[in-house]
């Protein structure tokens, strides 16, 4: 049986691997730089879950190698510990402890003592979640409800203002999930995150998909009123279809002011089925809370005049290949993939099930709403309509 030779990277090469990974390059492209397989890059990145380890640095008050050499020379010339401390401008107790723990007056050696101090500094330090089990349990519970680490951190900050022991940053949560050596959050919780990855990916690696279509009499998004753009007034929605296997689709809607989500079951992607489903859902809302709809260039809304005639809702279309112009809806569609994964048959979900998923999403706090939930924000809009 033939075994492959173990590959070792130098410190400089490892630093370059991490630099490229943080810039969003793939493992395959990084491997090509070093003429090696992507698996060798994975061996560097995976132990810390794709999170770059901090560079080790000596504390500014720690004894340096040059100071330890002065201690060694002083001991060899029979100087007292107090005299050595005075020469180095250090406390006598500092010199005494240093000599005592590293061989004593006769066995002290500068290089060996410096290496021993560097090795002792590797002692594990507990993170905040390890020190506060109650906080760790609260975080785990929210992650199981498919909240993102950032949402969990924001909710804690809002729920427990001024109580630092009950708050934790989203980066600490990510570190505890991806660096399993910490032993705080279970690895199974990774399955509840939106991105099902074994290593954390740089934000620069994200790519957006888009599409286009030809829509007759389409009103461009550039003609949309300014009041829609600034999100100050409720009642303006963004919409799209997300697809699954076996030609199954679900229509998704997001209200721009509150980020409130609605999901609508559609029979298929043809414009008659989609527009009929949209009309039915629009009639469930007060007129004040459904004033406009912004869609991409998908042909499923080719029959948009029938929708406007039935609902009195204006329809605007994004520019070709510019789905980012419906940013709230694009972001929501990514969140929904936690509940409606790609490649699964979406037709098995009833409207009641879709409404339950939307309700769960609407009860998740949002950073853009100062960690209010879309449900709370939308309820305020409903109350204001009287």
C-alpha positions in Angstrom: 0.0 0.0 0.0 1.4 3.4 -1.1 1.4 6.2 1.5 1.5 9.8 0.6 4.4 11.9 2.1 3.2 14.2 4.9 3.3 17.8 3.9 4.6 20.5 6.2 4.2 24.2 5.8 6.6 26.8 7.2 5.4 29.6 9.4 5.6 32.0 6.5 3.5 29.7 4.3 0.9 29.2 7.0 0.6 32.9 7.3 0.1 33.3 3.6 -2.5 30.5 3.6 -4.5 32.3 6.3 -4.1 35.7 4.5 -5.6 34.1 1.3 -8.3 32.3 3.2 -9.4 35.5 4.9 -9.5 37.2 1.5 -12.1 34.6 0.4 -9.9 32.4 -1.8 -10.9 28.7 -2.0 -8.8 25.9 -0.7 -8.3 24.6 -4.2 -6.9 28.0 -5.4 -4.7 28.3 -2.3 -3.3 24.8 -2.9 -2.4 25.7 -6.5 -0.2 28.5 -5.2 1.9 26.0 -3.3 1.5 23.3 -5.9 -0.3 21.1 -3.4 -3.8 19.5 -3.0 -6.6 21.3 -1.3 -6.6 18.7 1.4 -3.2 19.9 2.7 -4.7 23.4 3.0 -7.7 21.9 4.8 -5.3 20.4 7.4 -4.0 23.9 8.2 -7.4 25.6 8.4 -9.7 22.9 9.9 -8.2 22.5 13.5 -9.5 25.9 14.4 -12.6 25.7 12.4 -11.5 28.2 9.7 -10.8 30.9 12.3 -7.3 32.3 12.2 -5.5 31.7 15.5 -4.1 34.7 17.1 -0.3 35.3 16.8 1.4 34.6 20.1 3.1 37.6 21.7 5.0 38.0 25.0 3.5 40.2 27.6 5.1 43.6 27.9 6.0 43.0 31.6 7.5 39.5 31.0 11.2 38.9 31.3 13.0 39.0 27.9 15.7 36.6 26.7 18.3 39.4 27.1 17.2 40.0 30.7 17.5 36.2 31.4 21.0 36.3 30.0 21.9 39.1 32.4 20.5 37.0 35.2 22.6 34.1 34.1 25.8 36.2 33.9 25.1 37.7 37.3 24.7 34.3 38.9 28.0 33.1 37.3 29.9 36.1 38.9 28.2 35.4 42.3 26.1 38.6 42.4 23.2 38.6 44.8 19.7 38.4 43.5 19.0 41.9 44.8 22.0 43.3 42.9 20.8 41.7 39.7 17.3 43.0 40.2 18.7 46.6 40.8 20.7 46.3 37.6 17.7 45.2 35.6 15.3 47.6 37.4 13.1 44.7 38.4 11.7 43.7 41.7 13.9 41.3 43.7 10.9 39.0 44.1 10.6 38.8 40.3 14.3 37.6 40.0 13.9 35.3 42.9 10.9 33.5 41.4 12.5 33.3 38.0 15.7 31.6 39.4 13.8 29.3 41.8 11.5 27.9 39.1 14.3 27.4 36.5 17.1 25.4 38.2 18.1 27.5 41.1 21.4 29.4 41.7 23.6 26.7 40.2 21.3 25.3 37.4 19.9 28.4 35.9 20.3 28.7 32.1 18.9 31.7 30.1 17.9 29.9 26.9 16.2 27.0 28.6 14.4 29.3 31.1 13.1 31.5 28.2 11.8 28.4 26.4 10.2 27.1 29.5 8.4 30.4 30.2 7.1 30.4 26.5 5.8 26.8 27.0 4.1 27.6 30.3 2.3 30.5 28.6 0.4 27.9 26.6 -1.8 26.9 29.5 -5.5 26.9 28.4 -7.6 29.9 29.3 -11.3 29.4 29.7 -13.6 31.5 27.4 -16.6 33.4 28.8 -19.1 30.6 27.9 -17.0 28.1 29.8 -17.0 30.3 32.9 -20.8 30.9 32.8 -22.7 27.7 32.2 -26.1 29.4 32.5 -25.2 31.7 29.7 -23.9 28.8 27.6 -27.2 27.0 28.0 -29.2 30.1 27.0 -27.0 30.5 23.9 -27.5 26.8 23.0 -31.3 27.1 23.3 -31.4 30.1 20.9 -29.1 28.4 18.4 -31.4 25.4 18.4 -34.2 27.8 17.4 -32.1 28.6 14.4 -31.1 32.1 15.6 -27.8 33.3 14.2 -24.9 34.0 16.7 -25.3 37.7 15.9 -29.0 37.6 16.7 -28.3 35.7 20.0 -25.7 38.3 21.0 -28.0 41.2 20.1 -30.9 39.7 22.0 -28.8 39.2 25.1 -27.6 42.7 25.0 -31.1 44.0 24.7 -32.6 41.6 27.3 -29.9 42.1 30.0 -28.6 45.7 29.7 -25.8 46.5 32.0 -25.3 42.8 33.0 -22.0 41.9 31.4 -22.0 38.3 32.8 -25.2 37.6 30.8 -23.9 39.0 27.5 -21.5 37.5 25.0 -20.3 38.6 21.6 -21.3 36.8 18.4 -17.6 36.2 17.7 -17.2 34.3 21.0 -20.2 32.1 20.0 -18.7 31.4 16.6 -15.3 30.5 18.1 -16.9 28.2 20.6 -18.8 26.4 17.8 -16.0 26.1 15.3 -13.1 25.5 17.7 -14.3 22.4 19.4 -11.2 22.2 21.6 -12.9 24.8 23.8 -15.5 22.1 24.7 -18.3 24.6 25.5 -20.9 24.4 22.7 -21.7 21.1 21.1 -20.7 20.5 17.4 -24.2 19.4 16.6 -25.3 23.0 17.0 -23.5 23.8 13.7 -26.4 22.1 12.0 -28.7 24.9 13.1 -26.7 27.6 11.4 -27.8 28.9 8.1 -24.5 27.9 6.4 -23.9 24.2 7.0 -20.1 24.4 7.0 -17.4 22.6 9.0 -15.1 25.6 8.9 -16.0 29.2 9.1 -15.8 31.1 5.7 -14.7 34.6 5.2 -17.4 37.1 4.3 -15.5 38.0 1.2 -16.2 34.5 -0.2 -19.9 35.0 -0.5 -21.3 35.1 -4.0 -24.7 36.2 -5.2 -26.8 34.5 -7.9 -29.0 36.5 -10.1 -31.2 36.1 -13.2 -33.2 38.2 -15.6 -36.2 38.0 -17.9 -38.2 40.2 -20.3 -41.3 41.6 -18.8 -43.8 43.6 -20.9 -44.7 47.0 -19.6 -42.4 46.6 -16.6 -42.1 49.7 -14.5 -38.4 50.2 -13.5 -37.3 50.4 -9.9 -35.9 53.8 -10.8 -39.4 55.1 -11.0 -40.3 53.9 -7.5 -41.1 56.8 -5.1 -38.4 58.1 -2.7 -40.7 57.2 0.2 -40.2 53.6 -0.6 -36.5 53.8 -0.8 -35.9 55.3 2.6 -38.1 52.7 4.4 -39.8 55.3 6.5 -43.3 54.4 5.5 -44.7 50.8 5.9 -46.5 48.9 3.3 -43.9 48.4 0.6 -42.9 44.8 -0.1 -40.1 42.9 -1.9 -40.9 39.5 -3.4 -39.3 36.5 -5.2 -39.7 32.8 -5.7 -37.4 30.2 -4.2 -37.2 26.8 -5.9 -36.8 23.2 -4.8 -36.7 19.8 -6.5 -39.5 18.4 -8.7 -40.4 21.9 -10.0 -41.6 23.1 -6.6 -41.6 26.8 -5.6 -42.6 29.1 -2.7 -43.2 32.8 -3.0 -41.4 34.9 -0.4 -42.3 38.5 0.6 -40.6 41.0 2.9 -42.0 44.3 4.1 -39.2 46.8 3.8 -40.0 48.9 6.9 -40.4 46.1 9.4 -38.7 43.2 7.6 -41.8 41.2 8.2 -41.9 37.9 6.2 -44.8 36.2 4.4 -44.6 32.8 2.6 -47.1 31.8 0.0 -47.5 28.3 -1.5 -47.7 28.3 -5.3 -48.7 25.4 -7.6 -45.8 26.0 -10.0 -43.8 28.8 -11.6 -46.1 29.9 -14.4 -47.4 33.4 -14.2 -51.0 32.5 -13.9 -50.4 30.4 -10.8 -48.0 32.9 -9.2 -50.2 35.9 -9.8 -53.3 34.2 -8.5 -51.5 33.2 -5.3 -50.2 36.7 -4.9 -53.6 38.3 -5.3 -55.0 35.9 -2.6 -52.3 36.7 -0.1 -52.6 40.5 -0.8 -56.3 40.5 0.0 -55.5 39.3 3.6 -53.7 42.6 4.5 -55.1 46.1 5.1 -54.7 48.3 2.1 -52.5 50.7 4.1 -50.0 47.9 4.6 -49.7 46.8 0.9 -48.9 49.7 -1.3 -46.2 48.4 -3.6 -44.3 45.3 -4.6 -40.8 45.1 -6.0 -39.8 42.0 -8.0 -36.9 40.8 -10.0 -37.0 40.2 -13.7 -38.4 36.6 -13.4 -41.1 35.9 -16.0 -43.4 34.5 -13.2 -44.7 38.0 -12.8 -45.3 38.7 -16.5 -49.0 39.0 -15.8 -48.3 41.8 -13.3 -51.1 44.1 -14.7 -53.7 41.6 -13.5 -52.2 41.7 -10.0 -52.3 45.5 -9.9 -55.9 45.6 -11.3 -57.1 43.1 -8.6 -55.2 44.6 -5.6 -54.4 48.3 -6.5 -50.8 47.5 -5.6 -48.1 49.1 -7.8 -45.4 46.7 -9.1 -41.8 47.7 -9.8 -39.1 45.6 -11.3 -35.3 45.5 -10.6 -32.8 46.3 -13.3 -31.6 43.2 -15.2 -29.1 41.1 -13.3 -29.5 43.3 -10.2 -31.3 41.2 -7.5 -29.4 43.1 -4.9 -31.9 45.9 -5.4 -34.3 43.8 -3.4 -31.7 43.4 -0.6 -34.1 42.6 2.2 -35.7 39.8 0.2 -32.4 38.4 -0.9 -31.2 38.2 2.7 -34.4 36.7 3.9 -34.2 34.0 1.1 -30.8 33.0 2.5 -32.3 32.7 6.0 -35.2 30.6 4.7 -32.8 28.0 3.3 -32.3 26.9 7.0 -36.0 25.8 6.8 -36.4 25.1 3.1 -33.0 23.6 2.0 -31.9 23.6 -1.6 -32.7 20.5 -3.6 -35.6 19.4 -1.4 -39.2 19.1 -2.6 -41.0 22.3 -1.4 -44.4 21.1 -2.5 -44.6 18.8 0.6 -45.0 21.9 2.8 -48.6 23.0 3.4 -49.5 26.7 3.7 -49.9 26.2 7.4 -46.4 24.9 7.6 -45.1 27.8 5.6 -46.9 30.2 7.8 -45.3 28.6 10.9 -41.8 29.0 9.3 -42.6 32.6 8.6 -43.8 33.1 12.2 -40.6 31.6 13.5 -38.5 33.9 11.3 -40.5 36.9 12.3 -39.8 36.2 16.0 -36.0 36.3 15.5 -34.4 39.6 16.5 -32.8 41.6 13.7 -29.7 43.7 14.0 -31.1 46.3 11.5 -34.1 46.7 13.8 -31.9 47.3 16.9 -32.7 43.7 17.8 -36.4 44.1 17.8 -38.3 41.3 16.0 -40.1 41.9 12.7 -43.3 40.7 14.4 -43.0 43.5 17.0 -42.3 46.1 14.3 -45.1 45.0 12.1 -47.5 44.9 15.0 -46.7 48.6 15.6 -47.6 49.3 11.9 -50.9 47.5 12.2 -51.7 49.4 15.4 -51.0 52.7 13.6 -53.5 51.9 10.8 -56.2 51.9 13.5 
